[in-house]
Amino acid sequence: MDGGRIDQPATVRPAPLVVLAGALALLAGATSLAIGLGLSPHLLRDGLTATSVIGLLAALVGLSLLVVGVRAVWRTGQLVGRLLVVPLAVVLVAAAALTLGQAVAATVAPRATLGDRTPASVGLRYEDVTALTADGVRLAGWYVPSTNGAAVVLCHGAGSTRSDVLDHAAVLAKRGYGVLMVDARGHGGSEGRAMEFGWYGDLDIRAAVDLLTTRADVTGGRVGVVGLSMGGEEAIGALASDDRIRAVVAEGATNRVAGDKAWLSDELGLRGWLQEQLDRLTYGAADLLTPASPPPTLRASAAAAAPRPLLLVASAESFEEVDAARFIAAGSPSSVTVWLAPGGHTGALAAAPAEWDRRVGEFLDAALGASG
């Protein structure tokens, strides 16, 4: 007591409440940072745009909240909290980036830009064409006319365009096949919003097949699909959903829903099981962020498409591609063939051009009954 004034004791917030507040800040910070990381491709590809600025702000807010959370727990003075808070923050950030971050990157992807090359760059005569999907999206494409009565839809991978599959088109066209290269929605010259897990693939490929069936140079419904990476996964799904497709070649196809990685726990034990749980969160978050519906697993699609044939081209250098191909093939051993090819992801043509030409060409010849 001093001069009649009574000093009140300072109010001390209970440590458990501080820890709870810190933990919530860490969770919110990891979430916000993951969103920022998921949007970072917009900054890298397009520079400062509305989307990339939102991503930057989300990342900054996330980092700030993480600092607030760590400091809040640290200031309690509790030894256990101080020992655990930084590792907890790291685990939360890693888990959020691997799940929500990937989902954001796949569903809010920047538009891949069409390259300068055209079919003329590889010596092919072609036409500019447009395919219209059942939900009203216009897809831009190139068509190289058929000389053998059969044609294929050639599908590119995520983050690329039809200009990235021209070397494959040249090999197929040399064999006489008509080759329809279309930009997936949200890529290159096509309308719509990109979905890098390929969940719109059935719709997009169906529109491409619709276009091929109107061509006078394609006779007897001899239509197949050749897809790379995401395009290969889309092609497998389309084979099951569109019985006009007689055969599919899918190179580098691994997964587009969580169930496609159900083999991980068998092969990798606990580490594989943990990855499967992260994948469930990733694709669950993606389902919330896109109007597209999750498709069936690739294994289920291969089984549903039987007896129509599927050739899986997997990089022998990638255990993930090899195991994924074997897992898909196990769904329909009688209709699925696996080629363990040299080269990296979708690199079989570059690594072994003669063998790619022979294996893919003979497979398509047998399935489509090409007459040229």
N, C-alpha and C positions, 0 to 999 in steps of 0.2 A: 504494500500500500504506500502510495506516494502522493501527498497532497490531497487525500480523499479519493484518488482514483484507484479502482480495483482492476488489476490485470487479470484478464480472462485467459485460461489456458488455450493454446492453439488447437484448432480442430485437426485431428490426424485421420486421414482416410484409411480405413482398414486395408491391410495389404491384399487380402483376397480380391477386393473390388478393383484395386489398382492392377493386379495381375489379369483379371478378367477384361478390364478396359484395354490393357496392352495387347492381350491376345486377339481381341476383336479388331484392334488397329492393325495388327499383323495380318489377319485374315483379309481385311478390306484392302490393305496395301498390296498383298500378293495378287489379289483378284484384279485390282486396277492396273498393276504392272503387267500382268499377263495380257490384259486387253491391249495395252500399249504395245507390247511385243508382237501381238497378233496383227496389229495394224502397221507395224514397221515396214513391211514390204511396200506399202504405198509411198513412204518417204524415200526408200531406196530407188524405186522405179520412177515415181512421178514428181519427186521433190515436194515442195510445200503446197499442199492442197487442203481442202477442208477436212478430209478424212485423215491425212497424215498429221495435221495439227491436233486433231482430237486424240490421235494416238500418242503424240508427244505429251499432251497435257495429262492423259491417263497415266503414262509412265512416270511423269514428275509427281503427280498426286500419289501414285503408288509408292514411290521411293520415300516421299515425305511421311506417309503413314507408317511405313516400315520403321523409319527412324523414331517416330513418336512411340510406336509400340515397344521397340527395344529399350528406349530410354525409360519408359514408364515401368517396365518390369525391373530394369536395372536399379532404379532409384528406391525400390522397396528394400534393398539391402539384403534380401534373402539369397543365400548361397545357391540353393537349388535353382531358383529363378534365373540368377546370373549365369549359371552353368548351361542352362537349357535354352535360353531365349535366342541366342544367335543361331545354334543348330536348328531350332524350330523355325526361325525365319527363313533359313536356307531351304529347308525341306518344303515349306509352304510355297515359296517362290518357284522351286523346281517343279513341284506337283501342279501348280496352277499354270505354269508356262507349258508343260507337257500335255495338259488337258484343255483347259479353256483357251490358252494361247493358240494351240493348234486348231481348235474349232473356229476361232475368230479368223485366223489366217485362211482357212479353207472356205469359209462362208462369206467373208467380206474381202475377197481377193482383188487386187488391182487387175485391170484389163491387160492381158498379154498383147503386145503389139505385133502386127503382121510384119514379117521381115521383107527385105527387098527382093528376095528370090521368088520366082514364079516357076510353073512347069517349063516355061520356055528356057529357063536357066539350065535345065537338064535335058534340053532337046525335045521336049514334048509339045505337041499341039493340044490346045485345051480351050475350054469355054468357061466363062464366068457364069455361075449358077446360084440359085437361091432355093433353099428348102424351107418349108413352113411346118413348124411343129404343131401338135394337136392343141397346145395351149397358146398358140398365136405368136411364137417367137420365130423371127426370120434368121436363118443361118446362112452365112455367106460361104461359098465354096468354089472350087475349080473341078471341072470334069474333063478327064482325058478319055475320049471315046474308045469303045471296045472294038477289037478286030477278031475276037474269038467267040463272041456271043455271050460271054460272061463278064461280070463286073464285081468289084469290091468297094466297100466303104472303107476308107483309110483314116483312122482316128488317131489324133495326136495325144500327147500327155498333158498333165496339169502344168499350167504356167507357160504353155507354148501354143503354137498355132499350126495351121496347115503348111506354112512355109518350112516347118521343121521336119516334115516327113517326105520331102521331095525325093530324097535318095531312094527311099523305099518305093515310092511311086514309080520311079524310073525302072526299077527292076521288075515290078509287076506289069507295067505297061509294055515292056519289052517282050513279055510272055503273051501279050495280046489282050490282057485284061483291061476292061474299062476301070478307071480309078477315080472315085469321087472323094475328094479331100474337102471336108467341111470344118470350119472353126466351131468348136463347142460353144454353147451359149456363154456370153460374157468374155469371149476370147476373140482376138483379131477383129474381123469385120462383122461378127455376129451380134445380134441384139441379146438382151437379157442379162441376168446376173450370174456371174461365175459361181460354180460349186466344185471346188477342187477335189472332193471325194468322189465325184462322178455320179451323184445321185440323180441327175437329170439325163443320164446317158441313154436310158431306154427310150425316152421321148425324142431325143436328138437323133439317135440312130434310126428310129422308126421313120422319122421325116426324111432322112437320107435314102432309106430303102424305098419309100414312097416315090421319090424322085427317080430312082433307078428303074422302077417298074414302068415308068412312062417312056423310057428310052427305046427307040426302035432297034438300036444296036445291041440291046440286051434281050436275049431270047430265052424262052422256056423258064423264066423265073430263076435263072442261074446267078444268084447273088450271095456273096459272102462278106465277111467283115474282117479286116486286119487292124488290130489296135495295139498301141504302145503305151505301157504304164497305165495311167488313168484310162486311156482309150481302150486298152486291153480289158480292163475291169468292166468298163461300160459295154464292151462287145460281148463279154460272157453273159452279162445280164440281159442284153438284147437278144442273144441266141435263145434264151429261155422264154422271153416274152413275145417274140415275133417269129412265128413258124415259117415265114417266108425266107428267113436267113438259113442257108443250107449248111454253112460251116463258118468257123471262126478260128483265126490265128491270134493269140493274145501273148504279147511279149512283155515281160516284166510286170505281170499282174500279181499283186500280193493281197491287197485288202481294200475294202471300202466301207465295211461295218465291223463292229467289234467281234462278231462271231467268226470272221475270217481268220482271226488269230487264236482260235481255240486250241491250236496245236502247241502253243508256246509253253504251257505248263508241263506238258509231256516231255518236251525237248529240253527245257531249261530249268525245270523244277520251280523252286520258290521265286527266283528272279522272273521266270516266265509268268508265274501266277500273278505277281505284282504288276507286270506289264499288262496283263489281261484286264486287271481292275482299272488301271489308268486308261486303257482303251475304252472301257465301258463309260467312263466319265467323259472322255473326249467326244465320242460319237453321241452320247446323250446330250452334251452341250450343243453339238452341231445340230441336232434335231430341233433344239429350241431356237436356233438362230437362222434357220432356213425354212422356206415354205415346202421344200422338197421332202418327200417321205423316205425314210431309210429303206434301201432295197434289200432283197434276200441276200444271203451269203453267196459267195462265188461257188462254193461247193454245192449248195442247193440248186443254184442256177444251172451248173453243169449237169447235174443229175436230171433236172426237169427237162433239159434240152435233148437228152438222149432219145433216139440213137444218132441224132445229128452230131457230126464229129467236131472236136475241139482240139487244136494243137496249142499246147502251152510251151512257150520258149522262155526258159529261165536261165539267168546267168549262173554258170557253174562257179563263179567267184563269190556268189552271195548265198550264204546259208539260208537267209530269209527267203529269197526267191525259190531256192531248191525245196525247202520244207513246205513253203506255201503251195508250190506247184504239186507236190506229192499229196498234200492234204486235199486240194481241190480234185485231183485225179481220183482219189479214193472214193469220191462220191459217185463216180461212174467210170470204173476202170475199162469197160468195154468201148466207151466212146471218146475217152480222153487220152491223148498221147503227149508225153513230156519229152522235150529236147533240152538237155543240159548243154547250153551253148557257150562258146568262148566269148570273152569280152565282158564289160561291165553292164550296168543297167541299160537295157535297150541298145546294147552295143554289138549285138551279134552280126548285123550286116557289115559294120565297119571292120570287125575282127575276122570274119570269115565270109566274105561276100559270095563266093561260089557255093559254099555249103548252105547259106541262108537261101539263096536262089533255088537250089535244088530241093531242099527240104520243104520250104514254104510252097514253091511252085508245084511240086509233085502232090503235096497234100491238097492244094486247091484244085489242081487238075482232076484228081480222083473224086473230090467232093462235088465239084460244080460241072463236071463233064464238059470242060471247055473243048470247043471244036476247032480252034485255030491251029 
